[in-house]
Amino acid sequence: MVRSDSMNDLRFHPRAHQDQPLALPAMLGHFLPWYTLKGDAYPLSAEDAALIPVYPEIEDMRHWNDARSGYHRTHLQMPECGCYDSRDPEVIEWQIRTAVLHGISGFIVNWYGANSVENVLTLHWLRGLEKWNHEHPESPFCYCLSFDTQAQWPSEGKVPQTLEEDFVYIRDHLIRDAYLCRDGRPLFPVFPYGDQCRELREVFDRVFGEQGADLIWSGAPAGKGEDACYAWVRPDSETMNAPDEAYFWSDPDNAGLQFLQEVLQAANEDTSNCAYAMHGVWPEFNNSLVAWAWQEDPNKPTIRPSIICRETRGGNTLEQCWKVLENYQRDYRAGKASAAVPVPLIQLVTWNDYAETSVLEPTREHGNRDLLRCAEALQRLRSL
């Protein structure tokens, strides 16, 4: 049998425009609000600054020459427009325009808590987004927040809040007209460090009302109140050693295709907890220049390389990631029981993580060719 396109029963839309659902599947870029040139440039408006409980210190050249790396180079690629400041209105407009031109519906903004530098940069980005949507009503752009549980860590001089305080702050100040929702429920992909799924569900229900927000868990469904799951860049399990061993990711030629298939399989085995899945696609991964990827123990002077190359023996990594979803979508349309869970969202991992080279934002080295591959793959999916 051929399954009727029940994916269209899932309505994803900007918060203020429930009558304008996104075309599905929708492609979203995972966006890092990380970068600065001069820390004291681009002061926030008094209105936005007043929203932040404890204002953080913002350093120069953040994430370009990172202090945690001893000011060594941390990236292998350079943005097409050169090193930029994430608060620069012209950069924000360039990023949104580039995304829209390549079929991207919005950004998933990585967020680390109300008192983080990333929150300051997010507030700047939201101003730029609102300006874009006001000036380009024919090409609206949306967003949601990826909640990183490092928000509760006192790292980089940050004064953390509780989970509930952070989500009250999000509810009151960061969910604006363009926030991505499913039938009125704001979406929150979670990047976890540990198993906090049940705790997050309880916080969501207190802050947004029972089942008032979608919790999208990383990896296989946790079975603890999440609404969906997503795949983040990772190789296949069989190629991974224990984290404390040398060569943790033991085969750079492995693109993680089996892992992508396993996440979709797990979603279909736990349909009571998983209403939908968000597929991940990535062009490569390489953190070999990042200081914290190296073993600090002098008795174990080994590297922990986490590397997926762009061109594996099986072909181009990005295209292979898309192919997994194309094959799944064909099975879904054919009504196969192994592909019963819809995949209405696709996450580009990532838009601009230069430290780990999983970059789809146009670069001087690769231009926009990978974005063009994504735009073409999206059109193929929509035509199946």
N, C-alpha and C positions, 0 to 999 in steps of 0.2 A: 504494500500500500504506500501511497505518497502522503506524507503528513501535511495537513493544511498548515500554512505558515503561522503557527501559534507564536512565533517570535514577535509578531506584530501585536500580540496581546499584551506584551510588555511595553509600557509607554515611558520612555526616558525624555525628560524635558527640562528646560530652565525653570527655576522655581516660580518665576512670575508669569510664565507662559505655558500653562498646562495644555493649551490648545495648539502648541507648536512642537510636537514630538520630534525627536531626532530620527533621521533615516537610519535604519538598522541593517546590518551591524554598523555601529558607530566606532570611529577610530579616535583614541585619546592619547595624548602624549604625556608621559610622566616627566614633570617639570621640577627642576631644582632651583629654588630662589636663594642661591648661594653666593653670588659673585659681587665683589666690590672692587673699586680702584682706590678711591680715598674714602676711608671710613666715615669721615665727618661730612661728606658731600650729601646732597639730596636730603636735607632734613625733612622729617615727616611734618605734615600739617599739625597744628596744635590739637585739632580735633582728634586725629588718629593717634597721636602720641599719648593723649590723655587716656586712651583705652588700654594701654599696656601697664600692668601692675608694677613690674620692676623693669625699667628700660635697660637693655643690654648694651655693653660696649661693642662697637663695630670696628674691626681692625681693617687696615689697608690691605689691598690685594687678597682679600678673602677667597680661598679656594683656587687662586691662581698660583701664588707662592705661599703655601700654607705653613704657618708656624709649627704645626705638629709634624711637618716633614723637615724641619730645620731649614726652611726656605729653599728646599730643593725643588726642581721641576716635578710636578705631579700629573702632567698630562702629556699625551702623545699627539694630540690634535689641537688645532687652533680654530676658533669660530671664523666663519667667513668674514665677519665684520671686525675681527680682531678681539683682543681681550676687552670685555665689556663690564659695565656695572649693571646689575640686575634692576637697579632703581631708575636707570636712565629711561625717560619716556620714549625716546627714539628707538632704543633697543627693544622695549616692550612692544611698541607698534610693529617693528620689523619681525619679531618673533610671532606675534599673532597673525600678521598678514601672511607670513611664510607658511604657517600651519594651515590657515584657511585655504590658501591656494593649492595645497596638497591634500585636501579632503579631510583634514583633522577637525573634529567638532569641538574639541576643548582640551584643556590641560588638567591633569591630576597633579595637584600642587603638593609637594612634600612638605610636611609641617611638623615642627618640633616643640610646640608649646607656646603659650601666650607670651612668655618672657624670653623667647629665643630671638636671635638675630634673624632667623628665617621668617619669623612673624613680622618683623619690621619690613623686610623685603617683600613679603606677601601683601602687606597693606599698600605698598607702592604699586605692586603689580595689579592689585584690584582697582586702583585709581586708573591705571592705564587701560585695563579691560573695560571699565565703565565708559571711558572716553571712546574706545574703539566701537563698542556696541551702540553708543549714541550717534556716532558719525557714520556707521555702516550697518543700518538696520537690515539691509539685504544680506549681510554676511555675519550674523550673530555668532558669538563665541561663548562657550560655557566653561565651567570649572567645577571640580570638587577637591576636597582635601584628602590626601593620604596621611593618615595619622601615624607617625612614627613613635613607637613606645619609648624611644630615647627621650621623649618629651619629659619623662619623669626622672631623668638622670641629671645631676648637677654638673653637667659638662660645659666646657668652654665659658666658665664663669656665669652660667645661667642659674637663676633661682627658680626651680621647678614648682609647679602647682600640682594639686591632685588631679586625677583623671576627670573627676566631676567638675572641678573648677575650670579645667581647660575646655570641656565640652559646653559648659554654660557660656564661656567666652566666645566659642565658635558660634553657638546658637544666636547669641545676642549681637555679635559684631561682624562675623565673617560669612554668614549665609545671606547672600544678597540676591538680587533679581536673577543673575545668571547662574546661580548654583545648580548643579545637575541633580535632578531628583527622579525617582521612579514613582509615578502616581502620587506626587506630593511628598515622598519620603526622601530626604537628603541622603546621598551616597557617601560612605566612608570606607574606602579601602584601608586596611590596617597593615602596617609593616611591623610585625611583632619581634620582640626579643624575649622569648618565653611564651608560656601559654596563659594569656590573659583574656581569652575569648569570652568566657562566661562573665567575667568581671566587666568587660566592655559592654556586653549585652545588657547587663543590669544598669550600668551607667547610662547607656543610650535610652533605656526605657524610662528612667527617672527624668532625664533631661528633655527628651523629645516626646514622651508619652509612650505607652506600650506599643511596641512594633512601629514606632514613629520614625525610624531611620534604618537604612540598610547597612548592615555590617558585612563587609566583604573581606573574608579571611584569606591570608596568604597560604598558598599550597592546597593540599587536600582539605576537604571540609573537616572542621573540628568536631562537629556534632554538639555544639554548645551554644546554640542560639544564633549562629550566623545566618545570613540570607543568601550568600553567594560566596564563591571562592575565585582566586586568581592565581596565575602562574607568574613568578618572578624569575629572572635570569638565573639559570643553574644548569650544570651538566647532568647527565644520567647518574643515578645512584651507584651503579656498578663501577663508575670511574672516580668515585670519591672515597678517599681514605679518612681515617679519624682526623679531626681538626688539628690535633697536636703533632701529626706526622708530617715529615717532609713531603712536599708535593701533594698537598691535600686534594687539589683537582689534578688527577694524575694523567689525564689525556686531553691536551689542548685541542685535539682534533674532534672532540665530541661536542656537538652543538646543543645537546639537551633535548633532543626530539622525543626520546622515550619518556623523559620527565614530563614534557607537555602532554603527551598521550595519557600518562598515568594520572595527571591532575583531572583531565576530562573523564577518565574512567572512574576515578574516585567520586566525582560529582554525580555521576550516573548511578553509583552504588549507594548514594546517600541522598536521594531526592527529597526526603522529608526535611532535610536541613538546607538544601541547595536549590533555590528557585532558578538560578542561572549561573553561568560562569563567565569570567572575563579572561580572554586568551592573552597570552604575552608573546610578543615578537621582539627579537633583538638582533642587531647587526654583528656584535662581537662583545667580548668582555676582556679586560686586561688591566689588572691593578698592580702590575709589577713595579711601577714607579711610586706607589703609595706606601708611605713609611709604615703604617700599621699593618700592612700585609706581610711584613718581614718578621721572622722569629727574633724576639728580643733577648731570649735566654742565651748568654755567651757560650753555654755548654752545648747548645743545639743551634749552631750558626747556619740555619737552613731557611730557605725561602718558602713561603706558603703561596705559590703562584696560583692565582685564580684566573685562568685564561681560557677563552673560547675564541678561536680565530675567525676571521671573516670568510675565508675560503677553505673549507674542509675538504677531505677526500670525497665527501658526499655532495659537495657543491656549496653554493653561497649560503652562509648561515641564515641570513635574513629571509631569503626565499624559502629555505627549508622550514623555518618556523611558520611562515604563512601556509606552506603546503599541508602541514599538520591540520590546520584549521579548515582548509579547503576540503580535505578528505573527510573530516568530521562533519562538515556542513552538508556534504553530499549524503552521508549516512543519515543525518538528521532529516533532510528533505525526503529521503526514501522511507522514513518511518521505522528505522531500525531501533530495537530496544536498547542497544548499546550507545545510542546517541539521542536520548530522550530529553536531555537538559539543553535548553537553548543557550547560545553564546552570542548575546547581543552587543557585547562590548569587546574592543580590542585595545590593549595597552601597549604603546610603543615604549620599550624599556631600553633606553630612555630618550627624552628629548635632548638633554644637555649635561649628562654626567661625564665631564671631560677627564676626571681623575681615573675613571674606570673604562673609558673609551666606548661606552655603549651609547654613542651619540648619533642622533638622527637629525638634529639641527644642522643646517648647512655648514660645512667646514672648508677650510682652504685646501685640505688634502683630498676630500671626496666630493666637494660641492653638494648638490642636492640629489645625486643619483639614487641614494637609498630611499629618500622621501618619494621619488618618482616610482620606485619599486613598490612602495607601500600603497601609493595612490592607485596604481594599476592592480595590485592584489585586492584592494578593497572593492574596486569595480567588478572584478571577477567574482568575488563572493556575493555581491548584491545581484549578480545576474544568474546565479545558480538556480 
